[in-house]
Amino acid sequence: MDTAELILALLIAVAALVTIARGIGIAYPIFLVIGGLVLGLVPGIPRIAIEPNLIFLIVLPPLLYIAAYFTPVRSLRANLGTISSLAVGLVFATALTVAVVAHTLIPGLPWSAAIALGAIVAPPDAIAATAIASRLGLPRQIVTILEGESLLNDATALTIYGIAVAAAAGGAFSPTTAVTTFAVALVGGCVIGVAVGWVIAEIRVRIEDTPVEMTISLLTPYAAFLPAERLGASGVIATVTAGLYLGHRGSRIMGADARLTGRAVWETFAFLLNGFVFIVMGLEVPLLFGTLTPSLAIRLMGIGIAVSIVLVLVRALFIFGTVFLPQMFRGQQDMPWPFACSLVLSWAGMRGVVSLAAALALPTTLPAGGPFPARDALIIVTLTVIVFTLLGQGLSLPWLIRRLHLAADPGLRAEEASARQRLLEAATARIDQLYPVWPGHRPLLDQLRDTYRHRSEHIERQRDPSAADGGDRELIEHREIRRTVIDSEREALMRLRAEGEISDDVLRNLERELDLEERRMDA
């Protein structure tokens, strides 16, 4: 089987496994790893040869960019203290603790390689956690902290990783140099990210060609990541900063067509990248272990499990020490249900794409010509940690959330209802102003006014807790009625095409209008 056929087969497997995962209610990254593990045990399965920098340079930038793009800036700013503590303090604490454990358990492992391992497994990946959170309706503040932490902790971890790899290759190391390198990487990444974001925004605001806009959008993460890396800054921070900047300005620099198309394109692109990486991750485990003696494989797996337990303990101690206890001593709660939320945050530290990318990007040889110390062992320990945390914590996280009886923020629904009401008031006021301007179109204006008045009644029922169920039920029934009408239009459109009365171009244009109408109905 050649490379093209293998990639195609893996993408088909991704689609099939994700469909099954959603059917049985498991977060798809977890199920893809399970599927990869099972496929890796099939006799004769070809080995997946991954270039060390492929995931790091090709996969990581777009995943970071799109996560930052859709991160709410206001919520990120409101929780910046907690997020910064987790993204910097917890990463340093985790990397150093894991380094001590690895140096103790792996004979002859240099401190530089041990710290590199600590940096590799330090940053949690929020993909699986947020997939579970969105399905079970966690408080938005918890989701924001998990997303914000996963955006910023990568920069901290990868900076430590770069310093440790350089030291392992024979470079000089000093605390002053490390602090300076980190500061330059952070500040430089922010500056480059804002600069790239501003340039892209100025270009896109002048373009009304959707395919060109989509091309620019897909290239934006690389436009931020690659120059930052070349200039010695953090490509991760640059990419995240550009994503936050453009996400905040997206409503002003894009039209409706570009926004609709862009969301669909990015959802598909990110889904394929994530799916491919997670299934390859599962495939790599049995293939790598197959090259080892049983005793060594069991030993390295045991070290990986020990490191995983250390990760859980360090994260729990840090979060309860810096998030939960301060709220208890102050007597002021910054988040709802502080104990339950702290417990969920502690247990949501699954490792994923970033750890895999960093492990596979370890150099195979040193500048002096020798092999990188214990490279295969570090990769196997990392893969064990990823699989153990994804399966152990990922599969048990939904149970924990249900046991703690956490619910979505009630204020979020009220905020959305208030915003919808303000929009309706603005629209109604504008319709009133249009009566003298368009006196010959009173029936249309009356129809629009009745439509907005009906929507306002729905919003008022949503605000009334005693009538919430009835209001929701009526809204669902109204959507079903409108969807039935739209379906009849689709059927008529299909008949017209089948009878040869319209061309495919006409069908697609009218079908798009019906699609937009249905999407507006579900919004």
C-alpha positions in Angstrom: 0.0 0.0 0.0 1.6 3.3 -1.1 1.4 6.6 0.9 -1.6 8.1 -0.9 -3.7 4.9 -0.5 -2.7 4.7 3.2 -3.7 8.3 3.9 -7.0 7.8 2.1 -7.7 4.6 4.1 -6.9 6.4 7.4 -9.3 9.3 6.5 -12.1 6.8 5.7 -11.4 5.1 9.0 -11.5 8.5 10.8 -15.0 9.3 9.3 -16.3 5.8 10.3 -14.9 5.9 13.8 -16.1 9.5 14.5 -19.6 8.5 13.3 -19.6 5.5 15.7 -18.1 7.7 18.6 -20.9 10.2 18.2 -23.5 7.5 18.1 -22.4 6.0 21.4 -21.7 9.3 23.1 -17.9 9.2 23.4 -15.6 12.2 22.6 -14.2 11.4 19.1 -10.5 11.9 20.0 -10.7 9.1 22.6 -12.5 6.8 20.2 -10.0 7.5 17.4 -7.1 6.5 19.7 -8.9 3.3 20.6 -9.5 2.6 16.9 -5.9 3.3 16.1 -4.8 0.9 18.8 -7.0 -1.8 17.4 -5.9 -1.2 13.8 -2.3 -1.3 15.0 -2.8 -4.8 16.3 -4.0 -6.1 12.9 -1.3 -8.3 11.3 0.4 -6.7 8.3 -0.7 -3.1 9.0 1.9 -0.8 7.4 4.1 1.3 9.6 3.2 5.0 9.6 6.4 6.9 8.9 6.0 10.5 10.1 8.6 13.1 9.4 9.8 14.6 12.8 8.6 18.1 12.0 5.5 17.3 9.9 3.0 17.5 12.8 4.9 20.4 14.4 5.0 22.6 11.4 1.9 21.5 9.3 -0.7 20.3 11.9 -0.1 22.5 15.0 -0.4 26.0 13.6 -3.9 25.7 12.1 -5.3 23.9 15.1 -3.9 26.6 17.4 -5.2 29.4 15.1 -8.8 28.2 14.8 -9.0 27.4 18.5 -7.8 31.0 19.3 -10.1 32.5 16.6 -13.3 31.1 18.2 -12.1 31.8 21.8 -14.2 34.6 23.4 -11.8 37.5 24.2 -14.0 38.9 26.9 -14.2 35.6 28.8 -10.5 35.0 28.3 -9.7 38.5 29.8 -12.0 37.8 32.7 -10.2 34.6 33.6 -6.7 35.7 32.6 -5.3 35.3 36.1 -6.3 31.7 36.4 -5.4 30.9 32.9 -1.9 32.5 33.2 -1.3 30.6 36.4 -2.1 27.3 34.8 -0.4 28.2 31.5 2.9 29.3 33.1 3.2 28.2 36.7 1.6 24.8 36.3 3.6 24.0 33.2 6.9 24.8 35.0 5.9 22.8 38.0 4.8 19.9 35.9 7.9 19.9 33.7 10.3 20.0 36.6 8.5 17.3 38.6 8.3 14.9 35.6 12.0 15.6 34.9 12.9 14.4 38.4 10.7 11.3 38.1 12.1 10.4 34.6 15.7 11.0 35.7 15.1 8.6 38.6 13.3 5.9 36.7 15.3 5.9 33.4 18.9 4.9 34.1 21.5 7.2 32.5 18.9 9.8 31.3 20.6 13.2 31.2 18.9 16.1 32.9 18.4 17.9 29.6 16.5 15.0 28.1 14.5 14.5 31.3 13.4 18.2 31.2 12.6 17.8 27.5 10.2 14.9 28.5 8.7 17.1 31.2 8.1 19.9 28.7 6.6 17.4 26.2 3.9 16.0 28.5 3.3 19.2 30.5 0.7 20.9 28.3 -2.8 19.4 28.4 -4.8 19.3 25.2 -8.3 20.7 25.4 -9.9 19.0 22.4 -11.2 16.0 24.2 -12.1 17.9 27.3 -14.1 20.6 25.5 -15.8 18.1 23.3 -17.1 16.4 26.5 -17.8 19.8 28.1 -19.9 21.1 25.2 -22.0 17.9 25.1 -22.7 17.9 28.8 -23.2 21.6 29.3 -20.4 22.6 31.7 -20.3 26.2 33.0 -18.9 28.4 30.3 -16.1 29.7 32.7 -14.7 26.2 33.0 -14.7 25.7 29.2 -13.0 29.1 28.7 -10.3 28.2 31.3 -9.6 24.9 29.6 -9.5 26.5 26.1 -7.4 29.5 27.3 -5.0 27.3 29.1 -4.5 25.0 26.1 -3.7 28.0 23.9 -1.1 29.6 26.2 0.5 26.6 27.9 1.8 25.3 24.6 4.1 28.4 24.3 5.5 27.8 27.8 6.0 24.1 27.3 7.6 24.4 23.9 10.0 27.2 25.1 11.2 24.9 27.9 11.4 22.1 25.3 13.5 24.2 23.0 16.0 25.1 25.7 16.2 21.5 26.9 16.8 20.1 23.4 19.5 22.8 22.8 21.2 21.9 26.1 21.0 18.2 25.2 22.7 19.0 21.8 25.6 20.6 23.7 24.4 24.2 23.9 25.2 26.4 26.9 22.5 26.7 29.6 22.0 29.2 32.4 18.9 30.4 34.3 19.5 34.0 32.9 19.6 32.7 29.4 16.5 30.6 29.9 14.5 33.6 31.3 15.7 35.9 28.5 14.8 33.3 25.9 11.3 32.9 27.4 10.7 36.6 27.5 11.9 37.2 23.9 9.8 34.3 22.7 6.7 35.6 24.5 7.0 39.3 23.6 8.2 38.6 20.1 5.4 36.2 19.5 2.8 38.7 20.6 4.2 41.5 18.4 4.5 39.3 15.3 1.1 37.9 15.9 -0.6 41.3 16.1 1.4 42.5 13.1 0.4 39.6 11.0 -3.2 39.8 12.2 -3.4 43.5 11.3 -1.9 43.0 7.8 -4.3 40.1 7.1 -7.3 42.1 8.4 -6.4 45.1 6.1 -6.1 42.8 3.1 -9.3 40.9 3.8 -11.4 44.0 4.4 -10.7 45.0 0.8 -11.5 41.6 -0.7 -15.0 40.3 -1.6 -13.9 37.1 -3.3 -14.8 34.2 -1.1 -12.3 31.6 -2.5 -9.5 34.0 -2.2 -10.5 34.9 1.3 -10.6 31.2 2.3 -7.1 30.7 0.8 -5.8 33.6 2.8 -7.5 32.3 5.9 -6.0 28.8 5.6 -2.5 30.4 5.1 -2.8 32.8 8.0 -1.6 30.5 10.8 1.6 29.7 8.8 2.1 33.4 8.0 2.2 34.0 11.8 4.0 30.8 12.9 6.9 30.5 10.4 8.3 34.1 10.7 8.1 34.0 14.5 10.1 30.7 14.6 12.7 32.1 12.1 13.2 35.2 14.2 13.6 33.3 17.5 10.1 34.2 18.9 7.3 31.8 19.8 5.5 30.6 16.7 2.8 29.2 19.0 2.2 32.6 20.7 2.3 34.4 17.3 -0.3 32.0 15.9 -2.6 32.3 18.9 -2.3 36.1 19.0 -3.1 36.4 15.3 -6.1 34.1 15.8 -7.4 36.1 18.8 -7.0 39.4 16.9 -8.7 38.3 13.7 -11.4 36.4 15.6 -12.2 39.7 17.5 -12.3 41.6 14.2 -14.0 38.9 12.1 -17.4 40.5 12.1 -16.0 43.7 10.5 -13.6 42.3 7.9 -15.8 39.5 6.4 -19.2 39.4 4.7 -21.9 36.9 5.5 -20.9 34.6 2.6 -17.2 34.4 3.8 -18.2 33.8 7.4 -20.6 30.9 6.5 -18.1 29.4 4.1 -15.1 30.0 6.4 -16.7 28.2 9.3 -17.5 25.2 7.2 -14.1 25.1 5.7 -12.3 25.4 9.0 -14.5 22.9 10.8 -13.7 20.3 8.1 -10.0 21.2 8.0 -9.6 21.0 11.8 -11.6 17.8 12.0 -9.5 16.1 9.4 -6.2 17.2 11.0 -7.3 16.2 14.5 -8.8 12.9 13.3 -5.6 12.0 11.3 -3.3 12.8 14.2 -5.3 10.9 16.8 -5.7 7.8 14.8 -2.0 7.8 13.8 -1.3 8.2 17.5 -3.2 5.0 18.3 -1.4 3.2 15.4 2.0 4.2 16.6 1.7 2.6 20.0 1.6 -1.1 19.1 4.0 -0.6 16.2 6.6 1.0 18.5 6.1 -1.5 21.3 6.5 -4.3 18.7 10.2 -3.3 18.2 11.0 -3.8 21.9 11.6 -6.8 24.0 8.5 -7.6 26.2 10.4 -6.7 29.4 11.6 -3.4 28.1 8.1 -2.6 26.7 6.5 -3.3 30.0 9.1 -1.3 31.9 8.6 1.8 29.6 4.9 1.5 29.8 5.1 1.4 33.6 7.2 4.5 33.5 4.6 6.2 31.3 1.8 5.2 33.7 3.9 6.5 36.7 4.4 9.8 34.8 0.7 10.0 34.1 -0.1 9.6 37.8 2.4 12.3 38.6 0.7 14.6 36.1 -2.7 14.1 37.7 -1.4 14.7 41.2 0.7 17.8 40.3 -2.3 19.3 38.4 -4.7 18.6 41.2 -2.4 20.0 43.9 -1.7 23.1 41.9 -5.3 23.9 41.0 -6.7 23.3 44.5 -3.8 25.3 45.9 -4.1 28.3 43.6 -7.8 28.3 42.5 -9.9 26.6 45.2 -8.2 27.5 48.5 -7.8 31.2 47.8 -11.5 31.5 47.1 -12.3 29.7 50.4 -10.0 32.0 52.4 -11.3 35.2 50.8 -14.9 34.1 51.2 -15.5 35.3 47.6 -16.3 32.8 44.9 -14.9 33.8 41.4 -16.6 30.8 39.8 -19.8 28.8 40.5 -19.5 25.6 42.5 -15.7 26.2 43.2 -15.0 22.7 44.6 -16.7 20.8 41.8 -15.2 23.1 39.1 -11.7 22.7 40.6 -12.2 18.9 40.6 -13.2 18.9 36.9 -10.3 21.2 36.0 -8.0 18.9 37.8 -9.3 15.8 36.0 -9.5 17.4 32.5 -5.7 17.4 31.9 -5.6 14.9 29.0 -2.6 15.1 26.7 -2.8 15.1 23.0 -1.6 16.6 19.7 1.0 19.0 21.1 2.7 16.3 23.2 2.8 14.0 20.2 4.2 16.6 17.9 6.9 17.6 20.3 7.9 14.0 21.0 8.1 13.1 17.3 10.1 16.3 16.6 12.9 15.3 18.9 16.1 15.2 16.8 17.4 11.7 15.9 21.0 12.7 16.1 23.1 15.3 17.9 25.4 17.9 16.2 28.4 15.8 17.4 27.0 12.8 15.5 25.7 10.7 18.4 22.0 9.7 18.8 19.7 11.9 20.9 19.7 10.4 24.5 16.9 7.8 24.9 14.8 9.3 22.1 12.8 6.1 21.5 12.2 5.7 25.2 10.9 9.3 25.5 8.6 8.8 22.6 7.2 5.6 24.0 6.7 7.2 27.5 4.9 10.1 25.8 2.6 7.9 23.8 1.8 5.9 27.0 0.9 9.1 28.8 -1.3 10.3 25.9 -3.2 7.1 25.6 -3.4 6.6 29.4 -4.8 10.1 30.1 -7.1 10.1 27.0 -8.6 6.8 27.9 -8.5 6.9 31.7 -9.4 10.6 32.3 -11.3 11.1 29.1 -13.7 8.1 29.5 -14.3 8.9 33.2 -14.7 12.7 32.9 -18.4 12.5 31.7 -19.2 10.3 34.7 -17.5 12.8 37.1 -19.4 15.8 35.6 -22.7 14.0 36.0 -21.9 13.0 39.6 -21.0 16.6 40.5 -24.3 17.8 39.0 -22.6 20.7 37.2 -24.8 22.7 34.9 -24.4 25.4 32.3 -24.3 29.0 33.5 -27.9 30.4 33.9 -26.5 33.8 33.1 -25.4 32.8 29.6 -29.0 32.2 28.5 -30.1 35.4 30.0 -27.3 37.3 28.3 -28.2 35.8 24.9 -31.9 36.6 25.4 -31.1 40.2 26.3 -28.9 40.6 23.2 -31.6 39.1 21.0 -34.1 41.5 22.4 -31.8 44.5 21.7 -31.4 43.3 18.1 -35.2 43.0 17.7 -35.7 46.5 19.1 -33.2 47.9 16.7 -34.8 46.1 13.7 -38.3 47.2 14.8 -37.2 50.8 15.2 -35.6 50.7 11.7 -38.8 49.2 10.2 -40.9 52.1 11.7 -38.5 54.6 10.0 -38.9 52.8 6.6 -42.7 53.4 6.4 -42.5 57.0 5.1 -39.5 56.1 2.9 -41.2 53.1 1.2 -44.9 53.9 1.3 -45.7 51.5 -1.5 -44.3 48.5 0.4 -46.5 48.6 3.6 -47.5 44.9 3.3 -43.9 43.8 3.3 -43.0 46.1 6.2 -46.1 44.9 8.1 -45.0 41.3 7.6 -41.5 42.1 8.8 -42.9 43.8 11.9 -45.2 40.9 12.7 -42.2 38.5 12.3 -40.0 40.5 14.8 -42.9 40.9 17.2 -43.4 37.1 17.2 -39.7 36.6 17.9 -39.9 39.1 20.8 -42.7 37.1 22.4 -40.5 33.9 22.2 -37.7 35.8 23.9 -40.0 37.0 26.7 -41.1 33.4 27.4 -37.5 32.3 27.5 -36.8 34.9 30.2 -39.7 33.6 32.3 -38.5 30.5 34.2 -42.0 29.3 34.9 -42.8 29.3 31.1 -39.4 28.1 29.9 -40.5 24.6 28.9 -43.6 25.7 27.1 -41.7 28.4 25.3 -39.1 26.0 24.2 -41.7 23.5 23.1 -43.5 26.1 21.0 -40.2 27.2 19.4 -39.4 23.6 18.5 -42.8 23.2 17.0 -42.5 26.4 14.9 -39.1 25.3 13.6 -40.6 21.9 12.6 -43.4 23.7 10.7 -41.0 26.0 8.9 -38.7 23.1 8.1 -41.6 21.1 6.6 -42.4 24.1 4.4 -38.7 24.4 3.3 -38.6 20.6 2.6 -41.5 21.0 0.3 -39.6 23.7 -1.6 -36.6 21.4 -1.9 -38.8 18.6 -3.3 -40.3 21.0 -5.9 -36.8 22.1 -6.8 -35.7 18.5 -7.3 -38.7 17.8 -9.5 -37.9 20.8 -11.7 -34.4 19.6 -12.2 -35.5 16.0 -12.9 -38.1 17.3 -15.5 -35.3 19.3 -17.2 -37.0 22.7 -16.5 -34.0 24.1 -14.6 -30.2 23.6 -14.9 -27.9 22.5 -12.1 -26.7 26.1 -11.7 -30.2 27.4 -11.0 -30.8 24.5 -8.6 -27.6 25.3 -6.7 -28.4 29.0 -6.4 -32.0 28.3 -5.1 -30.8 25.5 -2.9 -28.3 27.9 -1.3 -31.1 30.3 -0.4 -33.1 27.5 1.2 -30.0 26.3 3.1 -29.4 29.8 4.4 -33.1 30.1 5.4 -32.9 26.8 7.3 -29.7 27.9 9.0 -31.3 31.2 10.1 -34.2 29.2 11.4 -31.9 27.0 13.6 -29.8 30.0 14.9 
